Amino acid sequence: MTRLGCWLAVASLVALAGLADAGSNCSAADATRNCIDGLVVPIWRPFLDLTTGDRVLRGVLYFFVIAYMFLGISIVADRFMSSIEVITSMERTIVVKRPGLDPMAVQVRIWNDTVSNLTLMALGSSAPEILLSIIEVIARGFEAGDLGPNTIVGSAAFNLFMIIAICVVVIPKGEIRRQKHLDVFCVTATWSIFAYVWLYLILAFFSPGEIEIWEGALTFIFFPLTVFTAYMADIKIIQNKFLPHRYRRGSHGQMIATEAEEMKMLENGSPQGGTDPALKAFEEHRQEFIELMREIRKQNPHITPTELQKQAEYEMISRGPKSRAFYRVQATRRLIGGGDIVKKRIDKEHNKALDALVQAQEKQLRDNTCKIFLDPAHYTVLESVGSFDVVVGRDGGPEGLTVMVDYFTEDGTANAGSDYIPVKGTLTFYPEDKHQKVTIDVVDDDVFEEDEHFYLRLTNLRVRTKDGIIIDPTRIGGLPVAQLEMPNTATIMILDDDHAGVFGFEHDHFQVVENCGHLSLQMKRHSGARGKVVIPFRTAEGTAQADKHFEMKEGEIVFEDNQTEATIDIGIIDTEQYERSDYFYIELSPPIWAKKMNDLSRIQERFQRRMERKRGSSVASESKDSNTETALAPTDKSVRAASVDLLQPSSDPRRSSQSNSPHLTSRFRNRLGSWIAGMKGGNGDDEVTTALTPSQLEIAEMGKPRLGEFIKCQITIRESKEFQGIVDRMIKNANTRIMLGTHSWREQFMEALVVSAGDDDDDDEGDDDGDEDKAPEEPGCMDYFMHVLTVPWKLTFATIPPTDYIGGWATFVVAIFMIGVLTAVVGDLASQFGCWVGLKDAVTAISFVALGTSVPDTFASKVSAVQDKYADNAVGNVTGSNAVNVFLGIGIAWSMAAIYHWNKGTKFMVDPGNLGFSVLIFCCEALLCIAVLVLRRNKRVGGELGGPTALRWMTSMFFCSLWLMYLLLSALEAYCIIPGF
């Protein structure tokens, strides 16, 4: 309805011009002033003494031609804004050092948002108005015209009044939108009012009717000053340098307005200067991705990871903040049947990833190298195993290939001959062989000793041809036909089985990713594997909380006879955090010997042999000690020495669990007594325990299971790299540079020829309905109509270089050139349209031309008002654009003309009459508009856009009335119905 009202207002001006007699113009020459040849388009002759029917027919034809030209300008501006988005979205990598954490690489934008909005973005959205002013001056021989300057003022009025009026009412019911960067808005709003006040001053005050060089040059200089002051406000350099902290930390009376997250940070006392704004924005953006993925997963529990990622990317881009360029391009492409650029680009990026995966698989299939490897490369065997096989595998390679490899054993802590039988030889893999085995014998003895290991190494790989020639596979040209996979050495661990075993974890620390579901922590048994042993365990909290981050568990692990490994399974709860480092503990309790060795006599025999060896070594050492002062009997002395040597604490880990005395705990005595009683057939524990001799107790202590070095393991729960990678990829893909950029001319021509469903903007408001599985929409009749209508423009502008070339600058230059050509044509046609319908250039400019150049901005602002969290794109950029229009469009054009006339010795004259009156009316109404926006930030409304239904409609109607009043008064003054200045 608002758009229809705009066109009705333009129609009323045409009717007003038709009712006004030509003689009512301020001068008789004004009736035919715009009936001249244009810079590009000559006037349709004859143009004098036409009938009313001819004038109407020509007016209608020109109207539709100009409308079609405006459509073309919108499409080429789409390409122009895409290049600007690519340029301003360039990123750099910064490495952030974090206390207690690994450094993190963060991608941040090179361009400041405020600077890009006031320079390239403003140039992109206002290029037709700026170029029209410059081209008109050149076309008229550096004389002033009415079309360009009045188009700038009329476009500013439409942007400020009508676009904001539309944005106020389209906000969903019950919602508001506030300016995030209020200080930047205040600066740009001030400059936008000053720009038009300054325009009036140079027209009617400093040198009335004449524009001097310094006036034009100073007008242009105000542009970089606007950018600089807005940038200073954005980075808050004045507040940070000169204002005390208390003024920025208070909850009332602040000079700056920050979002809720910044307010919380200030209230909590976080240091303002200690947070990099780019890093803060990156962290907030990443956290929004994570929360969105959780939300989608809750709504669709069975969604696939790929679909989850695509939906999250689309939703995040739809909800998240975007530049004005993005909204401008999106509005234009939906209008011309280009479809939803976000959905199309996300599908394209995922298809690229799938193609890359397929190519990687094909590359792997093309690999013709035969690989020889150990399968596996680590073996653990009991001392009593006798013999075992080490498996060597073969995979891939060309058919009909015979491969030979040498092998040999090598000592580690185990010695060849006494612990194992050394082997050496050659394995031959015939074409049909996939595995070969090397058999190794292990020597079993009765001596208690630590676990030992040795190695089996593969070396000297060679290939035998069909002719029987043996060659080195690495000396053949190109890729080697065969190679040894690393590691090429197998480690064989021999476990001593003459003891119940030492139990524990391999390490005291273990890491697990949060999305693994459960943890399987391995326990090892070494230095023996005799008997059935039960190991109690339990979990204990650290920074991780039980049943919130991990499963609280307490139980037992059972090792059967000759079993050397077991696992503890603990559930891990996925909290989907981007970064985390929570930890808890798993603790082992002393082992319980559930089922001992069946042959007690064997224990006694082995112990007696060990005791005899120890006694012999003890007597020998005592005979060499000349300083001995003890006078014990020889037999008692040797027995006592052996007992002390056996039972006293030692640094030897094999004896670290031995008691300091033969007096064992009552629990162990009871268990040992019941075991012996069961074997001997006794009836009482006490009798058997009492009957135990010191030697039997020592034997039992030697065979007792014990805990090893690591009996408490810290489990650290880290973030899922897969989840982190998805989030990182989403952040990368959420860059609108990827959404709007193009890679090749082929891609651009394909997009130009394909019609897609142009989603209605209002559909975005209903995204919260939860209908995530709806089928993709098919193009409608209107989509096909607009596509057919705009195909010539699409194909023409598909010749513009892709945005990937020279970082988007090639697209920028060619697109702005094409915009200039079309603007020159529109300027000629608009002036001649006024000739046919009787409209002056000034009236045509503030109504018809200004409306045509502002329609894409209207669509873009409407969508940004609905989708953005803040009102900056919808409101803030309007004021910035209005200021830039004057400083560039008027500053450049009039500076050129003033310099030209100064060089010719003449003066550049500009009639301040109608233009000055129009500027003054706009300045007064703009002050009222800005004041209303500021007042709407109070608690009753809450923000510039939206708010209570009655107030939003009152605001919108007031802004619309301001625009209509501006049009009416300017038109009446142009036709001398009311007096001007």
TAPE-V749073 format. One record per helix or strand. SS is the DSSP state (2 for helix, 1 for strand). FROM is the first residue (numbers start at 1). TO is the last residue. Records with the same first field share a line. If there is no record, write none. Layout:
# TAPE-V749073
SS->FROM-TO + FROM-TO
This chain:
# TAPE-V749073
2->2-19 + 22-24 + 28-32 + 52-88 + 113-139 + 147-170 + 182-204 + 213-235 + 237-242 + 245-249 + 260-267 + 272-274 + 277-299 + 305-319 + 324-335 + 341-365 + 383-385 + 473-475 + 514-516 + 600-623 + 634-647 + 653-655 + 666-680 + 685-691 + 694-703 + 721-733 + 736-740 + 745-753 + 761-769 + 781-797 + 805-837 + 841-867 + 872-904 + 913-935 + 949-974
1->91-96 + 104-109 + 176-177 + 210-210 + 370-374 + 378-382 + 387-395 + 402-411 + 416-416 + 420-420 + 424-429 + 435-442 + 452-464 + 470-471 + 482-484 + 489-495 + 502-505 + 509-513 + 518-526 + 532-541 + 546-546 + 550-550 + 554-559 + 565-572 + 581-588 + 592-595 + 706-707 + 712-718 + 909-909 + 945-946
